[in-house]
Amino acid sequence: MSKTITLDEIRSAAIELGVETAVLLAIHDVECPDSGFNDDGSPVILFEPHVFWRELGNVYYYTKREQMRDLFPDICYPTWQKSAYNVRPSHQKLYVASVLHWEAAHSSCSWGLGQVMGNNWEDLGYASLKAFIDAMHESEAKQLDAMCRFIKVNNLVDELQRHDWSGFARRYNGSGYRKNRYDEKLEAAYAKHKHTK
């Protein structure tokens, strides 16, 4: 089975979700404009160090997360910092973090075409975090499915049907979406694809 998604698969997902194909293409363009996989076959991820700090707290690794912050200041810290993102590739960060705590590390990444955070696995109906991660490794179609599950669970279909890009962006991408002009990028991407049936 190919890992690469087809337009027909995107169309089917859009119909099931109740939105235009162009809407899903727009989110894909903005979140992960190329493939959902790297050249080596690994899923595209973004490791979030401030989320890792929080996830370690959730498993009571308070001392360990302070040690991790001191040893690897680009992998674990309490508040979001733009400057640490380009220190090393996300998969390297994930590997180091996983040595300390596999679940916390994998929960702290956004995955694939929709860049869905691993810590959403239970809300999205996966049997386990590992089942979610396995799906993210399987195909772009499974990555799209995770994105659609997130949209449904968070009641964002209406925003997409109305083309309320800022309303969608606020809840999908976080309160800082305006800094990255996420809503504007979505609107532009939708305009590019709006004639796609």
Rosetta blueprint (number, residue, H / E / L):
1 M L
2 S L
3 K L
4 T L
5 I L
6 T L
7 L H
8 D H
9 E H
10 I H
11 R H
12 S H
13 A H
14 A H
15 I H
16 E H
17 L H
18 G L
19 V L
20 E L
21 T H
22 A H
23 V H
24 L H
25 L H
26 A H
27 I H
28 H H
29 D H
30 V H
31 E H
32 C L
33 P L
34 D L
35 S L
36 G L
37 F E
38 N L
39 D L
40 D L
41 G L
42 S L
43 P E
44 V L
45 I E
46 L E
47 F E
48 E L
49 P H
50 H H
51 V H
52 F H
53 W H
54 R H
55 E H
56 L H
57 G H
58 N H
59 V L
60 Y L
61 Y L
62 Y H
63 T H
64 K H
65 R H
66 E H
67 Q H
68 M H
69 R H
70 D H
71 L H
72 F L
73 P L
74 D L
75 I L
76 C L
77 Y L
78 P L
79 T L
80 W L
81 Q L
82 K H
83 S H
84 A H
85 Y L
86 N L
87 V L
88 R L
89 P L
90 S H
91 H H
92 Q H
93 K H
94 L H
95 Y H
96 V H
97 A H
98 S H
99 V H
100 L H
101 H L
102 W H
103 E H
104 A H
105 A H
106 H H
107 S H
108 S L
109 C E
110 S E
111 W E
112 G L
113 L L
114 G L
115 Q L
116 V E
117 M E
118 G H
119 N H
120 N H
121 W L
122 E L
123 D L
124 L L
125 G L
126 Y L
127 A L
128 S L
129 L H
130 K H
131 A H
132 F H
133 I H
134 D H
135 A H
136 M H
137 H H
138 E H
139 S L
140 E H
141 A H
142 K H
143 Q H
144 L H
145 D H
146 A H
147 M H
148 C H
149 R H
150 F H
151 I H
152 K H
153 V H
154 N L
155 N L
156 L L
157 V H
158 D H
159 E H
160 L H
161 Q H
162 R H
163 H L
164 D L
165 W H
166 S H
167 G H
168 F H
169 A H
170 R H
171 R H
172 Y H
173 N H
174 G L
175 S L
176 G L
177 Y H
178 R H
179 K H
180 N H
181 R L
182 Y H
183 D H
184 E H
185 K H
186 L H
187 E H
188 A H
189 A H
190 Y H
191 A H
192 K H
193 H H
194 K L
195 H L
196 T L
197 K L
